[in-house]
Structure formats: structure tokens, C-alpha cells
Amino acid sequence: MDQLSKHRRTWGNRKDARYVKDVTGLQVIMSHVLANRTDCEVFFQDTFDATEVVKYLEQKNASHEDYKTTIFHCIVTGLARMIKERPLMNRFVQGRRFYERYDISLSFVAKRRFKDGADEAMMFLVAKDDDTLDSISKRIYGDVHEVRKSEHSTGGIDSVMDTLAKLPRPILMFVLWIIKCLDFWGINPNFLTDGDPNYSTILCSNLGSISCPSVYHHLNNYGTNSIMVTIGTLRKEEVLMPDGTRRVRDLIDIGATLDERIADGFYFARSLKLIRHIFAHPELLDRPIGEPSGFDYK
């Protein structure tokens, strides 16, 4: 029996996370006074210099023609690396308790067709310590390609929602009340949680793929997701460099909504610095996410 299996059987743990007791008194009180995740949102939006990432992708994509690694793939991999190195970012508050996930999971919504009224599919990816940009990129590309083979949902959480949506309104209200109670205690059955973005570490919205800017997106009280990231459109813009010269750079806006209860502002700021470091040194994406980046946080 491995250590993880033993840990999951400990009293107070959930099937997807361990119960965290070593939190500050302020965090405990906040989990009761501000019990809803949507009451504790912190939103920031910033512009990232993606010039080095664009150069890196040009070289990488020249070596294979079967699929293209995109900046979205780079951002997803960079976020997974950040979470691995900054474990407090993988925490959540549910049932007025603090938990830390066993896995690093990232999710996003894929449009089946780029037209009005087309169905959307929920995509869910669990990052492993040996994952690199190549492995994550291939998984995202393969999953999206498979989803777009069909106009409608073919299973998973999408089918569960489609089935529930057909219930009469009073019955649906009662069923959802039960589901929310189970969610509070962390005992929802797997068929309700597996593949659900509301139970992922980070929920990403690639708005740049539909030529939209990164915007504020709320968190949800249901589930365990504590970080929502929106990604805008990649663009070229002239910027003032540190040496005083002006250069045309590739820029991208990224917004993030966080549950402020999981960590403090100092921890959030250092996590943001690591993301910036990865953008400046995209070769880190070729290394397994379980391997430390070597970034100096001072």
C-alpha cells in the first residue's frame, strides 16, 4: 500500500484531497464568516510579454507537422508547473474546512463548432510529475480533436448534465439540493465529480481562441475550484523596454480570479513572479513539471 492510499484513509480527508489543519486563525474565521467562495474573490489582470514563448513555439512547431503546439498549451503547462512548485495554490475551502488536492488538475471548455448554438464540452486534464509541454500538448490536442468529431455530448459529465436537465423543475431543484449537501461534506459520487471543471485546480477559459479579451470570470460555490484563469488574444504592440528603447513585442493579457482564503497576497504575488519567469524562459516547459524550476524568489 503506497503512502498516498494511507493518507486518503485518514479521518477528515476527502477522496480527492487531504484535510489541512495548519492554517492561520484568520483563515479559519474567514471560512465561517465568508463561507461562500464567491464572497472571497480576488481578481487581477495583467499583460505578459510572450515574445520568447512565440519564438520558442516557432522552433518547436517546425520540427513536427502533425499538430501545432499553441500558446494556450504553454500557459496550461506553465500553470501546472507553478501549482507543483507552489502547493498552497492547490488548496480549496469546502464545508468550511481547508483541503489540499492530491492531484494537479486543469480544465477548460472546448467549443464543438465555432458557430452560434454549438454545444460545448468539458475538458479535464490531470498533470503528472513527468509531464512536459509535449505530453500535455498532445493530450489537449487529442482530446479536443476527439470531442469535435461529434456535434453533441458523448458521455462523461456532459451527459450527466444533459440527463439532469430533462427532469421537471421541482424534482431537479430537490436533486440539486441533495447534490449540494453531498458536495458540502465531500461525498459526491464519482460520476458527478469526475471530469467536472468545478472540481479542478484551475479552470481556464481560452477567450483568445474566439478573438475576445481576458475578462473577469466568477468562481462557483459548488465544487472545489479556487482559481479561474482567462486568456486573451495574442497581439503585437510597441513597448518601452527597461533600457529605454522601444520595441515591438508579442503581448497577451491574462486574468485570474482567486479564492483569497487559500493563501495570502505575498504568496499569490510570488506565484505570479514564477509565471513571468516561465514566460521569459520557455525552455523550462521542456522539463518535467515535477522538476524544480530553480527560480530565485528573492
C-alpha positions in Angstrom: 0.0 0.0 0.0 1.5 3.4 -1.0 1.7 6.4 1.2 -1.0 8.2 -0.8 -3.5 5.4 -0.2 -2.8 5.5 3.5 -3.2 9.3 3.6 -6.5 9.1 1.9 -7.9 6.8 4.6 -7.0 9.3 7.4 -10.0 10.7 9.2 -11.2 14.1 7.8 -9.6 13.6 4.4 -11.7 13.6 1.2 -11.2 11.2 -1.7 -9.5 13.9 -3.7 -7.7 15.9 -1.0 -6.2 15.9 2.4 -7.6 17.8 5.3 -5.3 20.8 6.2 -5.2 21.8 9.8 -2.1 24.0 9.9 -3.9 27.2 8.8 -4.0 30.6 10.5 -6.8 31.6 12.8 -7.7 34.3 10.3 -8.2 31.7 7.6 -10.4 29.6 9.9 -12.6 32.6 10.8 -12.8 33.7 7.2 -14.0 30.2 6.2 -17.0 30.7 8.6 -17.7 34.4 8.2 -17.2 34.3 4.4 -18.4 30.8 3.8 -19.1 31.2 0.1 -16.3 31.1 -2.4 -17.9 33.9 -4.4 -17.6 36.1 -1.3 -13.8 35.8 -1.3 -12.9 36.5 -4.9 -9.7 38.4 -5.7 -9.3 39.4 -9.4 -6.3 40.6 -11.2 -5.5 41.2 -14.8 -2.0 41.7 -16.2 -0.2 41.9 -19.5 2.5 39.3 -20.1 5.4 39.6 -22.6 5.1 36.4 -24.7 7.8 37.2 -27.2 10.2 34.5 -26.0 7.3 32.0 -26.0 6.4 32.8 -29.6 10.0 32.3 -30.7 10.1 29.1 -28.8 6.9 27.8 -30.4 8.1 28.7 -33.9 11.2 26.5 -33.4 9.2 23.7 -31.8 6.4 23.6 -34.4 9.0 23.5 -37.2 10.0 20.0 -36.0 6.6 18.4 -36.4 3.7 19.0 -38.7 1.1 16.5 -37.4 -0.1 19.0 -34.8 0.7 22.5 -33.6 1.7 23.4 -30.0 0.0 26.6 -29.1 0.5 29.4 -26.6 -2.6 28.0 -24.8 -0.8 24.7 -24.3 2.2 26.6 -23.0 0.1 28.5 -20.5 -1.6 25.3 -19.3 1.8 23.6 -18.8 3.2 26.7 -17.1 0.2 26.8 -14.7 0.7 23.2 -13.9 4.4 23.8 -13.1 3.5 26.7 -11.0 1.0 24.7 -9.0 3.5 21.9 -8.4 6.1 24.4 -7.1 3.5 26.5 -5.1 1.4 23.9 -3.3 -0.8 26.3 -1.4 -2.3 27.3 -4.8 -3.7 23.7 -5.0 -5.8 24.2 -1.9 -9.6 24.8 -1.6 -12.2 25.5 1.1 -15.3 23.3 1.2 -17.6 22.5 4.1 -15.8 25.3 6.0 -12.6 23.3 6.0 -9.3 23.6 4.2 -8.0 20.9 1.9 -5.0 20.3 -0.4 -5.6 18.2 -3.5 -3.7 15.1 -4.2 -3.6 15.8 -8.0 -2.9 18.9 -10.1 -5.9 19.2 -12.5 -6.6 21.8 -15.2 -9.9 22.1 -17.1 -11.3 24.1 -19.9 -14.3 24.3 -22.2 -14.0 23.3 -25.9 -16.5 24.6 -28.4 -17.5 21.7 -30.7 -18.1 24.1 -33.6 -17.3 27.8 -34.0 -20.8 28.8 -34.6 -23.8 30.2 -32.7 -25.7 27.5 -30.7 -23.0 24.9 -31.0 -22.5 22.6 -28.0 -19.6 22.9 -25.5 -17.7 20.1 -24.0 -16.0 20.0 -20.6 -12.3 19.0 -20.8 -10.3 17.8 -17.8 -6.6 17.1 -17.6 -4.6 15.7 -14.6 -0.9 16.7 -14.8 1.7 14.2 -13.6 5.2 14.9 -12.3 6.8 13.6 -15.5 4.6 15.7 -17.9 6.2 18.2 -20.2 4.8 20.6 -22.7 5.0 17.9 -25.4 2.9 15.4 -23.4 0.4 17.9 -22.3 0.1 19.5 -25.7 -0.6 16.1 -27.3 -3.2 15.2 -24.7 -5.1 18.5 -25.2 -4.9 18.3 -29.0 -6.1 14.7 -29.0 -8.9 15.3 -26.5 -10.2 18.4 -28.4 -9.9 16.6 -31.8 -12.0 13.7 -30.4 -14.6 16.0 -28.9 -15.1 17.8 -32.2 -15.9 14.5 -34.0 -19.4 14.8 -32.6 -21.9 17.6 -32.6 -23.2 16.6 -29.2 -22.1 15.2 -25.9 -20.9 11.5 -26.0 -20.5 10.8 -22.3 -19.0 11.9 -19.0 -20.1 14.9 -17.0 -21.7 16.4 -20.2 -24.2 13.5 -20.4 -24.9 13.7 -16.7 -25.9 17.3 -17.0 -28.0 16.6 -20.1 -29.9 13.9 -18.2 -30.5 16.1 -15.1 -31.7 19.0 -17.3 -34.6 16.8 -18.5 -36.1 16.5 -15.0 -39.1 18.5 -14.1 -38.2 21.7 -12.3 -39.3 20.7 -8.7 -37.5 17.4 -9.0 -34.4 19.0 -10.4 -34.4 21.5 -7.6 -34.6 18.7 -5.0 -31.9 16.6 -6.7 -29.6 19.6 -6.9 -30.2 20.4 -3.2 -29.1 16.8 -2.4 -26.0 17.2 -4.6 -25.0 20.4 -2.9 -25.3 18.8 0.5 -23.1 15.9 -0.6 -20.7 18.5 -2.1 -20.5 20.3 1.3 -19.4 17.0 3.0 -17.2 15.9 0.1 -19.1 12.7 -0.5 -20.4 13.2 -4.0 -20.2 10.1 -6.1 -17.5 9.9 -8.8 -19.9 10.1 -11.7 -20.8 13.6 -10.5 -17.2 14.8 -10.0 -15.0 13.0 -12.5 -14.3 15.4 -15.4 -16.2 18.3 -13.8 -14.2 21.5 -14.2 -15.8 22.7 -10.9 -13.5 20.1 -9.2 -10.3 21.1 -10.9 -7.3 23.1 -9.6 -7.5 25.7 -12.3 -10.4 26.3 -14.7 -9.1 28.0 -17.9 -11.0 30.0 -20.5 -9.1 30.5 -23.7 -11.0 33.6 -24.9 -8.2 34.4 -27.3 -9.3 31.5 -29.5 -12.6 33.4 -30.2 -10.8 36.8 -30.5 -12.0 38.0 -27.1 -10.0 39.8 -24.4 -9.4 38.3 -21.0 -12.2 39.3 -18.7 -13.3 38.8 -15.1 -14.9 35.4 -14.6 -16.5 34.5 -11.3 -15.8 31.4 -9.1 -18.5 29.0 -8.2 -19.7 28.0 -4.7 -20.3 24.4 -6.0 -17.3 22.2 -6.2 -13.7 22.9 -5.2 -12.2 25.1 -7.9 -10.4 28.1 -6.4 -8.6 29.5 -9.4 -10.2 30.8 -12.7 -7.9 31.9 -15.5 -8.9 33.8 -18.6 -6.6 34.2 -21.6 -6.9 36.9 -24.1 -5.7 37.4 -27.7 -2.1 37.4 -28.6 -1.1 40.7 -30.1 1.9 42.8 -31.2 2.5 46.1 -29.5 5.3 48.6 -29.2 6.5 48.8 -25.6 9.1 50.7 -23.6 12.0 48.4 -22.6 14.0 48.6 -19.4 17.0 50.0 -21.3 14.8 52.9 -22.6 14.4 51.7 -26.1 11.1 50.9 -27.8 10.5 47.6 -29.4 7.5 45.7 -30.9 6.8 42.7 -28.6 4.2 39.9 -28.5 1.8 40.6 -25.6 -1.0 38.6 -24.1 -3.5 39.6 -21.3 -4.2 37.1 -18.6 -6.8 37.5 -15.9 -7.2 35.4 -12.8 -9.9 35.1 -10.1 -8.7 33.5 -6.8 -10.2 32.5 -3.6 -8.3 34.7 -1.2 -8.7 32.3 1.7 -6.3 29.7 0.4 -3.2 31.8 0.7 -2.1 35.4 1.4 -1.2 38.2 -1.1 2.5 37.7 -0.7 2.2 34.0 -1.7 0.0 35.0 -4.7 2.5 37.6 -5.8 5.4 35.1 -5.7 3.4 32.6 -7.7 2.8 35.3 -10.4 6.5 36.0 -10.5 7.2 32.3 -11.3 4.7 32.5 -14.2 6.5 35.6 -15.5 9.8 33.7 -15.2 8.4 30.8 -17.2 7.3 33.2 -19.9 10.8 34.6 -20.1 12.4 31.1 -20.1 10.0 28.9 -22.0 12.7 26.1 -22.3 11.5 25.3 -18.7 8.4 23.8 -20.3 10.5 21.0 -21.8 11.4 19.8 -18.3 9.1 17.6 -16.2 6.8 19.7 -14.1 8.0 17.8 -11.0 11.5 19.1 -11.5 12.1 22.4 -9.7 12.5 25.4 -11.9 15.4 26.9 -9.9 13.7 30.3 -9.8 15.1 32.7 -7.1 12.0 34.1 -5.3 14.1 36.9 -3.6 
